[in-house]
Amino acid sequence: MYNRRLVYTFGLLTGLFAAGYGVMFTLLDDFRDRYGISESNLGMVVAVGFFSAFLAQVFFAPLADRGHARQLVNIGMAFNLAGLLTMAFGKTFVLLLIGRLVMGIGTGIAVPAIRRIVILADPENLGSNIGRLLAADVSGFALGPAISAVLVGPFGISAPFLVICVATLACFPVMSRMHVDEAADSDKPQARFAFDLLKSRTYVGALCFGSAVFLMVGTFDALWVLVLDDLNTADWIANLGITLFALPLIFLGSIGGRLAQRVGPFRIGTLGLVLGACFMFAYGRLPTGIAMFAVSMVHALSDGVSVASSGVAVGVVTPADRMAGAQGLLGGAQTLVGGIAALLAGELYQNHGRATAYTVCSVLMITLVVVGIACVGPAWSARPDPESSAPTDHGALAHQS
């Protein structure tokens, strides 16, 4: 019962980190219209958060494996609060850029530590708990626009950021009462960073699978609204599509994570990514926005039961004392690939058209899957042993391979 309460508490905190981004994402047009900030500068505001989160995850996450997990979560929350307040009251490009930069650092510091705490608190339910964190992340992002819609009109741009600040502050006393298992001195890894994990072929395979997911996400997010608008589709259909696409991830995340742990994360990941590549290829050729909307609903169900598999794969192939570093390197790679994919998709769409943009994404996804399978080798078909699904000193699947 206590472990479940811990998972839900840290899931709530994960959702609050995502909600801050969701609010900012929906206020970009207000920043442009009220403060006169150009679209290109707003693009820089969005991008800097991804890159700062990437650097923070790669360089700070290993500290959580060395006995500082709770401290990193608290520091990440403090950075996020500072970033939210800057975004709330900043009215210039420079201030908004700084606010988003600080928010990205906060997220990058805290999230890998949160994943480590949750995974090691209840390792027998690793899959479902990773899925719950995914559901919390998506729910928080989806909640951001709703908070903005309710508060911005009557109370102004700063209101939704301040509400999330208050909710985050309320988490501090709850967090202080939670017991967190920190690494003992004898169990602390000697490696300062997590790059040595790349020597493990199974870990590299999991990284390829996770990167393929965010290659798809970055392309989808960058093109969805633009393509539907160019196909003369009503705005409400595009907005509804984004909302409905998130729902399966919210409700199926835990189920998908549990399925990946039981059947095998690489099996589930392969199936989900191959289907995802097919859906992305189809988006480049469907004749109408309505057709794309219909296909996206099936795509959402597929993603709902499969996207947690890369996080589960990292959880079962990584030694317990390297969990935060491994999850941080995964998150960093995903963030970087997602940002690059968004830039590449926009460039290809503008200069070569819809079919080319989606086809390139599909081909690159399949390439990453093939490389991932080659790296994983015999461990691709391995199923984690329920009796030893907790990450061990060698990692459950890594030991089997």
C-alpha positions in Angstrom: 0.0 0.0 0.0 2.8 2.4 0.9 4.6 1.7 -2.4 1.5 2.5 -4.4 1.1 5.8 -2.5 4.7 6.6 -3.3 4.1 5.8 -7.0 1.0 8.0 -7.1 2.8 10.9 -5.3 5.7 10.9 -7.7 3.3 10.4 -10.6 1.5 13.6 -9.5 4.8 15.5 -9.4 5.6 14.2 -12.9 2.3 15.5 -14.1 3.0 18.9 -12.7 6.3 19.2 -14.5 4.5 18.3 -17.7 1.6 20.7 -17.0 3.9 23.6 -16.9 5.1 22.8 -20.4 1.5 22.2 -21.5 0.5 25.7 -20.3 3.4 27.4 -22.0 2.7 25.5 -25.3 -0.8 26.8 -25.4 0.1 30.4 -24.6 2.6 30.9 -27.5 0.1 32.9 -29.5 -0.6 35.1 -26.5 3.1 35.8 -26.1 3.2 36.8 -29.8 0.1 38.9 -29.8 0.4 40.7 -26.4 4.2 41.0 -26.1 5.1 41.2 -29.8 7.5 38.3 -29.8 8.2 36.8 -33.2 7.4 33.2 -34.2 11.1 32.4 -34.7 11.9 33.6 -31.2 9.1 31.7 -29.7 10.5 28.6 -31.5 13.7 29.2 -29.7 11.9 29.5 -26.4 10.3 26.0 -27.0 13.6 24.5 -28.3 15.8 25.7 -25.4 13.8 23.8 -22.9 14.3 20.5 -24.8 18.0 21.0 -25.1 18.5 22.1 -21.4 16.5 19.1 -20.3 18.7 16.9 -22.4 21.9 18.2 -20.9 20.5 18.0 -17.3 19.3 14.4 -17.7 22.6 13.3 -19.1 24.9 15.0 -16.6 22.8 15.2 -13.4 20.9 11.9 -13.4 23.8 9.7 -12.3 24.0 11.7 -9.0 20.6 10.0 -8.1 22.4 6.6 -8.2 25.0 7.9 -5.7 22.6 8.6 -2.9 21.1 12.0 -3.9 17.8 11.0 -5.5 15.5 12.9 -3.1 17.8 15.9 -3.1 17.7 16.0 -6.9 13.9 15.9 -7.0 13.8 18.8 -4.6 16.4 20.8 -6.6 14.5 20.0 -9.8 11.2 21.2 -8.2 12.9 24.5 -7.1 14.3 25.1 -10.6 10.9 24.4 -12.1 9.2 26.9 -9.7 11.8 29.5 -10.7 11.2 28.9 -14.3 7.4 29.0 -13.9 7.5 32.3 -12.1 9.8 33.8 -14.8 7.4 32.6 -17.5 4.5 34.0 -15.5 5.8 37.6 -15.2 8.3 37.7 -18.1 7.1 39.9 -21.0 10.2 39.9 -23.2 11.9 37.3 -25.3 15.0 37.1 -23.1 13.0 36.5 -19.9 10.8 33.9 -21.5 13.9 32.2 -22.9 15.5 32.1 -19.4 12.2 30.8 -17.9 12.0 28.0 -20.3 15.7 27.2 -20.0 15.3 26.9 -16.2 12.1 24.8 -16.5 14.0 22.4 -18.8 16.9 22.1 -16.3 14.4 21.4 -13.5 12.7 18.7 -15.4 15.9 17.1 -16.5 17.3 17.0 -13.0 14.2 15.6 -11.3 12.6 13.1 -13.7 15.4 10.5 -13.9 15.6 10.6 -10.0 11.8 10.1 -9.8 12.0 7.1 -12.2 14.7 5.6 -10.0 12.7 6.0 -6.8 9.6 4.5 -8.3 11.3 1.6 -10.0 13.3 0.5 -7.0 10.4 1.1 -4.5 8.3 -1.6 -6.2 10.5 -3.6 -8.7 8.0 -6.5 -9.1 5.6 -4.0 -10.7 8.2 -2.2 -12.8 6.2 -2.3 -16.0 2.9 -1.0 -14.6 4.7 1.7 -12.6 6.6 3.0 -15.6 3.3 3.0 -17.4 1.7 5.0 -14.6 4.5 7.6 -14.8 4.0 7.9 -18.6 0.2 8.3 -18.0 0.9 11.0 -15.4 3.2 12.8 -17.9 0.7 12.8 -20.7 -2.2 13.7 -18.3 -0.2 16.7 -17.0 0.5 17.9 -20.5 -3.1 17.5 -21.5 -4.3 19.3 -18.4 -2.1 22.4 -19.2 -4.4 23.7 -22.0 -7.5 23.2 -19.9 -5.9 25.2 -17.0 -5.0 28.0 -19.5 -8.5 28.0 -21.0 -10.1 28.5 -17.6 -7.7 31.0 -16.1 -6.2 33.2 -18.8 -9.4 35.0 -19.8 -10.4 36.3 -16.3 -7.1 36.4 -14.6 -4.4 36.9 -17.2 -1.4 35.0 -18.7 0.4 34.6 -15.3 -2.5 32.8 -13.6 -2.0 29.2 -14.9 1.7 29.3 -14.2 1.0 30.5 -10.6 -1.6 27.8 -10.1 1.0 25.1 -11.0 3.5 26.8 -8.8 1.1 26.6 -5.8 0.4 22.9 -6.6 4.1 22.2 -6.8 4.8 23.9 -3.5 2.1 21.8 -1.9 4.1 18.7 -2.9 7.1 19.6 -0.8 5.7 18.7 2.6 4.2 15.5 1.2 7.6 14.6 -0.4 9.4 15.2 2.9 7.3 12.4 4.6 8.0 9.9 1.9 10.7 7.3 2.6 13.1 7.0 -0.3 15.7 4.2 -0.6 19.0 5.9 -1.3 22.1 4.0 -2.4 24.3 2.7 0.4 28.0 3.8 0.3 29.0 0.3 -0.7 26.5 0.3 -3.6 27.3 3.7 -5.1 28.6 3.4 -8.7 32.0 4.8 -9.3 31.2 6.1 -12.8 30.5 9.9 -12.7 28.4 9.8 -15.9 26.2 7.1 -17.6 28.0 6.9 -20.9 29.8 3.7 -20.0 26.3 2.0 -20.1 26.7 2.3 -23.9 29.1 -0.6 -23.7 26.0 -2.9 -23.1 24.5 -3.9 -26.4 21.1 -4.6 -24.8 21.1 -1.1 -23.3 22.0 0.4 -26.7 19.1 -1.6 -28.2 16.7 -0.2 -25.7 18.0 3.3 -26.4 17.4 2.7 -30.2 13.8 1.7 -29.4 13.2 4.7 -27.2 14.7 7.1 -29.7 12.4 5.7 -32.4 9.4 6.5 -30.3 10.5 10.2 -30.0 11.4 10.3 -33.7 7.7 9.6 -34.3 6.5 12.0 -31.6 8.6 14.9 -32.8 7.5 14.4 -36.4 3.8 14.0 -35.4 3.7 17.1 -33.1 5.5 19.3 -35.7 3.3 18.4 -38.6 -0.2 17.5 -37.3 -1.8 21.0 -37.1 0.1 22.3 -40.2 -0.9 19.4 -42.4 -4.6 19.4 -41.3 -4.8 23.1 -41.9 -3.3 22.7 -45.4 -5.9 20.0 -46.1 -8.6 22.6 -45.2 -9.7 20.7 -42.1 -11.6 22.5 -39.4 -9.5 23.7 -36.4 -11.7 21.9 -33.9 -10.9 18.5 -35.6 -7.1 19.2 -35.3 -7.5 20.2 -31.6 -9.8 17.2 -30.9 -7.3 14.9 -32.5 -4.5 16.0 -30.2 -6.7 15.5 -27.1 -8.1 12.2 -28.1 -4.7 10.9 -29.1 -3.5 11.5 -25.6 -6.3 9.5 -23.9 -5.1 6.0 -24.7 -1.7 6.9 -23.4 -3.4 8.0 -20.1 -5.6 5.0 -19.7 -3.5 2.2 -21.3 0.0 3.3 -20.1 -0.1 1.1 -17.0 -1.6 -1.8 -18.9 1.0 -1.4 -21.7 3.9 -1.3 -19.2 2.6 -4.4 -17.4 2.3 -6.2 -20.8 5.8 -5.3 -21.8 7.1 -6.7 -18.5 5.2 -9.9 -18.9 5.6 -10.6 -22.6 9.0 -8.9 -23.1 9.6 -5.2 -23.7 11.5 -5.7 -27.0 8.8 -7.8 -28.5 6.1 -5.2 -27.6 8.3 -2.4 -28.6 9.1 -3.9 -32.0 5.4 -4.5 -32.8 4.4 -1.0 -31.7 7.1 0.8 -33.6 6.6 -1.2 -36.8 2.8 -0.3 -36.6 3.8 3.3 -35.8 6.0 3.5 -38.8 3.1 2.2 -41.0 0.8 4.9 -39.6 3.3 7.6 -40.2 3.8 6.4 -43.8 0.0 6.5 -44.2 -0.3 10.1 -43.0 1.8 11.2 -45.9 -0.7 9.7 -48.4 -4.2 10.0 -47.0 -6.3 12.3 -49.1 -8.1 14.3 -46.3 -7.7 15.5 -42.8 -10.8 13.5 -41.7 -9.0 10.3 -42.9 -5.9 11.3 -41.0 -8.0 11.9 -37.9 -9.6 8.4 -38.2 -6.2 6.7 -38.7 -4.8 8.6 -35.7 -7.3 7.1 -33.4 -6.1 3.6 -34.2 -2.5 4.8 -34.0 -3.3 6.2 -30.5 -4.5 2.8 -29.3 -1.3 1.1 -30.6 0.9 3.7 -28.9 -1.1 3.4 -25.7 0.0 -0.2 -25.2 3.5 0.0 -26.6 5.3 3.3 -25.9 6.1 2.4 -22.3 8.1 -0.6 -23.5 11.4 1.3 -24.0 11.3 2.6 -20.4 10.6 -0.9 -19.2 13.4 -2.3 -21.3 15.9 0.0 -19.7 14.5 -0.9 -16.3 15.1 -4.6 -16.8 18.5 -4.5 -18.5 20.1 -2.0 -16.2 21.7 -2.8 -12.8 19.8 -1.3 -9.9 22.7 0.9 -8.8 22.7 2.6 -12.3 19.0 3.1 -12.7 18.8 6.9 -12.6 21.7 7.3 -15.0 20.3 4.8 -17.4 16.8 6.4 -17.4 18.4 9.9 -17.7 20.5 8.9 -20.7 17.4 7.4 -22.3 15.3 10.5 -21.6 18.1 12.7 -22.8 18.4 10.8 -26.1 14.7 10.9 -26.6 14.5 14.6 -25.9 17.3 15.3 -28.4 15.9 13.0 -31.1 12.4 14.5 -30.7 13.8 18.0 -31.1 15.8 17.1 -34.1 12.9 15.2 -35.6 10.6 18.2 -35.3 13.2 20.5 -37.0 13.8 17.9 -39.8 10.1 17.3 -40.3 9.3 21.0 -40.7 12.1 21.5 -43.2 11.1 18.4 -45.3 7.5 19.4 -45.3 8.2 23.0 -46.4 10.6 22.0 -49.1 9.6 18.6 -50.3 6.0 18.0 -49.2 3.9 15.9 -46.9 4.7 12.5 -48.4 8.4 13.0 -48.1 8.4 14.2 -44.5 6.3 11.3 -43.2 8.1 8.7 -45.4 11.6 9.8 -44.1 10.3 9.5 -40.5 8.9 6.0 -41.2 12.1 4.8 -42.8 14.2 6.2 -40.0 12.0 4.5 -37.4 12.3 1.1 -39.1 16.1 1.6 -39.3 16.3 2.3 -35.5 14.2 -0.8 -34.8 16.5 -3.0 -37.0 19.6 -1.6 -35.3 18.0 -2.1 -31.9 17.1 -5.7 -32.6 20.7 -6.4 -33.9 22.1 -4.9 -30.7 19.8 -6.8 -28.4 20.4 -10.2 -30.1 18.9 -13.2 -28.3 17.6 -11.0 -25.5 14.9 -9.7 -27.9 12.7 -12.8 -27.3 13.6 -13.1 -23.6 10.8 -12.6 -21.1 11.7 -11.1 -17.7 11.4 -13.7 -15.0 8.5 -12.7 -12.6 10.6 -14.0 -9.7 13.5 -11.8 -10.6 12.0 -8.9 -12.5 13.6 -6.5 -10.2 16.7 -5.0 -11.7 19.7 -6.9 -10.4 23.4 -6.2 -10.4 23.5 -7.3 -14.0 20.0 -6.5 -15.2 17.4 -9.2 -15.8 17.5 -9.4 -19.6 21.2 -8.5 -19.8 21.9 -11.5 -17.6 19.9 -13.8 -19.8 21.8 -12.6 -22.9 
